Amino acid sequence: MSKLLQVTGLSVTYDTSSGPVTAVDQVDLDVQSGEFVGIVGESGCGKSTLLFAIAQLLTPPASVAGGEVIFRGQNMVAMNAGELAPIRWRNMSVVMQSAMNALNPVKRIRAQYADAMKAHGIRSKIEIRQRSEEVLELVGIDRVHLNSFPHQLSGGMRQRAMIAMALLFTPELVIMDEPTSALDVVAQRSLMLQIKELQQQLGFAVIFVTHDMSLVSHFSDRLMVMYAAQEMEYGPTRQVFDSPAHPYSRGLLDAFPQIRGPRVPLQGIPGAPPNLTAMPPGCRFEPRCPLRFDACAVTQPALYQVADVQARCLLHDPDHRDKAELGRDR
Ligand SMILES: Nc1ncnc2c1ncn2[C@@H]1O[C@H](COP(=O)(O)OP(=O)(O)OP(=O)(O)O)[C@@H](O)[C@H]1O
């Protein structure tokens, strides 16, 4: 696998009446070609903002405050609209949370696909028709629905039609922002299976945002856990699940039912994430952390390498090894 995306030190601020709010704080993220990367975290931790920043789709009051997004060797942060336009859809596409918001309600699916292809210089009517039929059938929808308006499709079909649109040019990277969250559990699972199947068949990489740990557990190769605008842990999904290196990852895991294994009572994480305008001076998770010790309240942890994962937790600082030993017993 080769590196497709390298995000380094990416920060995003929202300009608010009480000053700038940092919603994404110096995030590093790399994605290999064909890889499935999951991003999880509680509501408001900055997942969607990060995705929009990667795709360079932020609009005011949000803006990139620092960092780089190197995609296929080019820094997207430094590009203007004209330079970004040919990359979007063709090389990198985005699937939003709700197709109802992303699709135009007064245009047939056929016309929306045609618009996207025409915007990328495809003029041949035959080519447009053939490709539209092809992508719709790829996601398991009969071609007759090219004549449908979005509201004539079920929720699951609409999300599929949106994914088909994102695949019009077989991009190398598809960014998905909770594409299954509006669906019932059965439709959610079947759409996840289909996304995974398409990804393996067509070879594109995926960045998939969700707040549901169990949803990504079987589908992602690597997992990033976000909390209060920062990345807390990033590494192979199996390792994060089998031995989470960050107490917050452990808390998230305990808050969701496991598909396999014995039944265990679910535990929430007491407390709430900090207000982004008033961050704790030390570790951002410290006020809620069951393993906190004195240094956590005053020291901002770096990202530490723990086997194959990186974790932002002082338990992995060589100076606090003794605390890690104690933590293991709790
Ligand atoms: N328009 C805005 N103006 C000011 N702050 C904003 C705005 N939009 C988002 N934010 C801030 O950015 C933070 C991150 O929001 P974001 O939508 O990226 O989180 P998220 O993790 O994707 O949440 P969810 O899972 O609920 O979609 C929010 O907590 C909020 O404080």
The ligand as an SDF file (V2000), in Angstrom:
LIG
                    3D

 31 33  0  0  0  0  0  0  0  0999 V2000
  -20.9570   27.2840   12.8710 N   0  0  0  0  0  0  0  0  0  0  0  0
  -20.2630   27.1010   14.0050 C   0  0  0  0  0  0  0  0  0  0  0  0
  -19.8970   28.1510   14.7630 N   0  0  0  0  0  0  0  0  0  0  0  0
  -19.1590   27.9640   15.8830 C   0  0  0  0  0  0  0  0  0  0  0  0
  -18.7370   26.7710   16.3190 N   0  0  0  0  0  0  0  0  0  0  0  0
  -19.0720   25.7070   15.6190 C   0  0  0  0  0  0  0  0  0  0  0  0
  -19.8570   25.7880   14.4170 C   0  0  0  0  0  0  0  0  0  0  0  0
  -20.0250   24.5440   13.9360 N   0  0  0  0  0  0  0  0  0  0  0  0
  -19.3910   23.7160   14.7840 C   0  0  0  0  0  0  0  0  0  0  0  0
  -18.8040   24.4040   15.7860 N   0  0  0  0  0  0  0  0  0  0  0  0
  -17.9890   23.8910   16.8960 C   0  0  0  0  0  0  0  0  0  0  0  0
  -17.1880   22.8610   16.3870 O   0  0  0  0  0  0  0  0  0  0  0  0
  -17.2750   21.7080   17.2140 C   0  0  0  0  0  0  0  0  0  0  0  0
  -17.1470   20.4830   16.3260 C   0  0  0  0  0  0  0  0  0  0  0  0
  -18.3060   20.3250   15.5310 O   0  0  0  0  0  0  0  0  0  0  0  0
  -18.4510   19.0990   14.5420 P   0  0  0  0  0  0  0  0  0  0  0  0
  -19.7700   19.2060   13.8720 O   0  0  0  0  0  0  0  0  0  0  0  0
  -17.2450   19.0110   13.6860 O   0  0  0  0  0  0  0  0  0  0  0  0
  -18.4360   17.8520   15.5570 O   0  0  0  0  0  0  0  0  0  0  0  0
  -18.8170   16.3460   15.2790 P   0  0  0  0  0  0  0  0  0  0  0  0
  -17.8620   15.5410   16.0950 O   0  0  0  0  0  0  0  0  0  0  0  0
  -18.8610   16.0510   13.8340 O   0  0  0  0  0  0  0  0  0  0  0  0
  -20.2670   16.2590   15.9050 O   0  0  0  0  0  0  0  0  0  0  0  0
  -21.5220   15.3520   15.4210 P   0  0  0  0  0  0  0  0  0  0  0  0
  -21.1390   13.9340   15.7270 O   0  0  0  0  0  0  0  0  0  0  0  0
  -22.6190   15.8570   16.3420 O   0  0  0  0  0  0  0  0  0  0  0  0
  -21.7600   15.6240   13.9840 O   0  0  0  0  0  0  0  0  0  0  0  0
  -18.6060   21.8360   17.9550 C   0  0  0  0  0  0  0  0  0  0  0  0
  -18.4870   21.3610   19.2510 O   0  0  0  0  0  0  0  0  0  0  0  0
  -18.8420   23.3260   18.0000 C   0  0  0  0  0  0  0  0  0  0  0  0
  -18.3450   23.8500   19.2180 O   0  0  0  0  0  0  0  0  0  0  0  0
  1  2  1  0
  2  3  1  0
  2  7  2  0
  3  4  2  0
  4  5  1  0
  5  6  2  0
  6  7  1  0
  6 10  1  0
  7  8  1  0
  8  9  2  0
  9 10  1  0
 10 11  1  0
 11 12  1  0
 11 30  1  0
 12 13  1  0
 13 14  1  0
 13 28  1  0
 14 15  1  0
 15 16  1  0
 16 17  2  0
 16 18  1  0
 16 19  1  0
 19 20  1  0
 20 21  2  0
 20 22  1  0
 20 23  1  0
 23 24  1  0
 24 25  2  0
 24 26  1  0
 24 27  1  0
 28 29  1  0
 28 30  1  0
 30 31  1  0
M  END
$$$$
